[in-house]
């Protein structure tokens, strides 16, 4: 049984790597620019604006891909704007079949008009909670790796841990900005018995992943796609894992892979050549994610449909990847177990039964 796109849209999904400022509706960007007086928007036509904001996704480099974010961040400088963007993100993900999502954002980027860091977080969390959809949304607070506020953001994350924030992250230009520069922030988070995911192995290679894991104690790896550089496929078809790859697999450290984005930033040559296929075969804890739905023009349904098309995946593969993601979430164990046993597995059972009955 090969799942179809409508069937994939209906399946319960889990999303662990999605950026709030990378998933706005184009019309919302335009309306918020008018409301907030943002004057640098390159177009006020939704179609033309989409082309401009997605242009960097076709240039094969992470830094070029990130350029468009100055416009989305530019219109997200008021509490009402943040609330609206967060609410719409929860609505859009729910409409795509997502039942649990962790959405990340960098509070320090949203204080240009006087909001405090706490006000930024509160506006976003209120927005998530106002969606009124059958989806659980949690927040990950991201520090900008090229700045020097990571400890402050880590403290902010811990401060809001009982309000919907489930972890701490760093993101931004990776090459030249190793995660160990923010070691004090990671040590603080670990002392507080809180959660850490780190962007690593996207714009830079194995050394970045090694530091994230061994120096900073990453519990998950944002992307981690270049861990493939520590895996050798031999001439006879056997596979040899390097020390780091073996450690990541042995410790079940989840990889938040974003196939479409990984191709667009040059971290993978194509979907067909994406390391996810081999690493899933080798039983790494791989998960499937969107990264930036606006810039990449992608949904989680699209991501899974691409894997079905390129890898021939069927329902068991999609369920395995989905359960992997839910196991890897930073929600409390009981909540994860409840979603797996009472939402995800029953949802797949219904879909596969319907597919069998229809002969598809």
C-alpha positions, 0 to 999 in steps of 0.5 A: 500500500503506497500512501497517497497525499490526501491519506498522508494529510489525514494521518496524525503527525508530530513536528519537532523542528519548525520556526515561528518566523519561518511559517507566516502566511504571506497575506499576514506578513503584508497586513502586519507590515501595514499595522506595524508600520514596517516599511522595508517589505519588498512587495505587498502582493502576496504572490510576488512577496512569496517569490521574494521570501523563497528566493534564498531557498534555491541558492544552496547556502544556509546564510542566503536561506536565512536572509528573508527572515529579516522581513518576517521578524520585522513585522513580528515586533508587537504583542498582537503581531506575535499572538496572531502569528502563533495562533495562525501557526497552530491553526495551519499545522492542525489543518495539516494533521499535526497533533503535537508540535514544538515551535521555536523562536528567538525572543531576542529578535522581537524586542525592537519596539520595546517588548521585554523578553517575557512579554514576547514569550507570553504573547506567543504562548497565548497565541498558541493557546487561542487556536482552539484546535485539536493540537498540542503546541509547545515552544522552544526558545532559541538563542542566536548563536552569533549573539551573546544573550544565550544564558539570558535566553536559557534562563527565560526558557526555564522561567516559562517551563510551566507555561508551555516552553519545553526546551532551549536551542541555539540557531543561526549561521553555524560555520565559525560559531561553534555551540561551545561558545554558549557552554554556560547557557547549556550548563545552566539548562542541564543544572535545571533539569531542562531540555536542550536541542541544538542546531548542528550538522546543517551549515557545518559538519561533524565537528559541530555535531561533536561539540553539540553532543559532547560539550553541550549535552544536546538531547536532540540535534537540529538537522544533524544531516551531516552526521552522514560524513561519519558514516562510510558505505563500503564497496560491498554494500556494508556500512561502517559507522565512525565513533561519533555516529555510533555514539549518536545511534547508541544513545538514541539521540534524535535527529530533527531532519528537514529534507526539503530545507536540507536540500535548499541549504545545500546540506543534502544534494536532493531528496533522493540522496538525503541521508535520512533513507540510510540512517532510517535503515540503520535505525538512527532516531530520525524524525521528519520536519518542516523547518520553515514552511513559508521559505521552503513552501512546504508542509509536513504532508509534503515532506512525507509525500516526498519520502513516499515518492523517492524512497517508496515508503509505506504506512509502516515507515510513516508510522515508525517515523511519527512514533520516533518523533513523539518519543523524542518530544520534550513533553512529559513522558505520560503525555507522550505515551498518551498521544502515541497510544490514544491518538497516533497508533489508532489514527494509523490503524484507521488509515491503513484499514481504510487503505486496505478496504479501498485496495489502495 
